[in-house]
Amino acid sequence: MGGRVASPTFVGRVEELQVLEAARRRAADGEPAVVLVGGEAGVGKTRLVAELTDRCVADGTRVLTGGCVPVREGALPYAPIVEALRTLVAEVGVAAVRELVGPAWPELARLLPALGAPDRSGPPGQAAQARLFELLLGLLGRLGKQSPLGLVVEDVHWADQSTRDLLAFLVRNLQRERVLLVITYRNDEPALRWLGPWLAELDRGGPVQRLELPRLDRGQTTAQLTGILGAAPAADLVDGVFARSEGNPFFTEELLQVGSGSRELPATLRDLLHGRIDALPEPARQILSVVAEAGRQVPHRLLAAATGLDDRQLVEALRAAVATRLLATVPGQDGYDVRHALLREVIDADLLPGERARLHTALAQIIADLLRSGELDWSGSAAEVAVHWYLARDLPKALEWSVRAAIEADGMHAYAEALGHYERALELWDRVSDAKGRAGLDRAEILQRAAQDARISGDSRRAVAFIDLALAIVDPVVEPIRAGLLQERRGEYLMVAQDLDSRFEALREAVRLVPTSPASEERARVLASLAEALSFAAREEEAAAASREAITIARQAGAEPELGRALVVLGWTQGVFGEFEDAAPV
């Protein structure tokens, strides 16, 4: 059948919509609310949220929406938050967003380059990520003061770790902000072992309600069909569609799309979608394949470059794909996406290995070219390029872009995602000739950076394992300073891992390795770290001796941060010894 495929009237979900409406009213009154909306693929989560959004907009509530991206073998840090912020910038302009954020807007520019040059100063760590989270919480609060705010995060089952951490932070810390946070997820993803525990943690973290959407019953399915057809459907059509869809609204729409006027309906949804795709002309099928493998909304210029179609062919193919409701557009946005995630899965499964590799090669090359030319501004896009090169089995380029993606994720305080990209680079290292030239870093540096990200992400034992691998390939005779600094890092990670005896061994080895002459920042650093460790262990005399040596070296080398650390330890030890007059001016 042609024409409308979705019902213009909202069917069912009366109780669920009432829950969301009540949450919206509470948020408007200064009582922040969080609603988790779960259900199987195609059951109507997005339609329910769209109905809520329409009511919010009509009532003067601003709604910002972002979706998690199903990028396989990789992660796009904060993808839904970046999408929501882009919408905000489009609505109010860069200057207004800067004013809302305040002087710290360059920090937010790490996620949203459209704001201007990002602030790259300051050491990485959990504190840096916490500052970013606080900044976003403050922005939501100030937006809520202007008007009630709805923040919708869709498809959280695809969320990266940093997005999950941010959402958990918001749930715990929303207090009096006029904010409604709605999170949707698929509950038919048994492979995602993290999803259930994470949702349970949200339940305990704040004002959270859960909505699990069931399938529609026969009467509701009849109402859905009536809305689509514009008239009451025949009883045998209802029977046939409902028997096969079992009340799943998306399945119902797809079955009706091919089944009206026919007594034979496809046995499975996969057969149904295959039939609809096969009925398209080849250029339209080509477009669907590109969009499906891209994994996100594809801008027109990227689609044109990836398909190689001329303007006339591209427009005709797009019209055919959009007319059949297999390809979706968003009003006011430049881009196309497949209508449903299940359609993406069917298209991907039907590709031959060679076809899939060619598509990923084209996407990787074109996205990289558009990024270099400035025509594409996708935060986290290095990760997409890395994923496409990996799926194209171009391992040298996958290594190169995995390192770029890791560095980009580190710059966004997305440390778990950076760690994943460094691990991918390490996986590829021995399979790529001139790996160091491709990566721009040697293997030991990548291991050290992976260790730091593992430590920040809360896995100190994994951090120690990475440092041990780095130490195994750094010759302490040839590079004593580098080996010493690796041992100093090892000592820090061992302390967090509660292996204190081994920590002292590592720190003393660091002091032994870093030369005493000439005076250097590195020598001051390892001495200051040893002094801190000794002070934590209440070994005051040893701590005082190490801190005095660190102070001398730091002053000679002009190493201000290390000087400050050592002075703090010396002052503390003198206070313990009762030498308060000496401790005060230190």
Beta strands, then each sheet from edge to edge (+ up, - down):
strand 1: 33-39
strand 2: 62-67
strand 3: 149-154
strand 4: 179-186
strand 5: 208-212
strand 6: 327-329
strand 7: 336-338
sheet 1: 2+ 3+ 4+ 1+ 5+
sheet 2: 6+ 7-
end
